[in-house]
């Protein structure tokens, strides 16, 4: 009568992958984390992202203002009308985005 092999495929006899690279020993009580320090909550991370977005948009509006003022100062008189039309097209959406981002930032701080 042939003996039955509980693992005919031999899968369980092979060494686990990465066995030499990873410590698979059980964690003892003194190795467990005792507390979480320095982890930001989702609200704190979002607050930082909102501030970053608002400040970057403020810098973008400031840079655009300087560029368009420089173009208006140094543009020949026949190109001045083109600079004015570009400024009106560019500033509207930029100021809207800036106002929305600041409102979003301060509204999130008010709820805290």
Beta strands, then each sheet from edge to edge (+ up, - down):
end
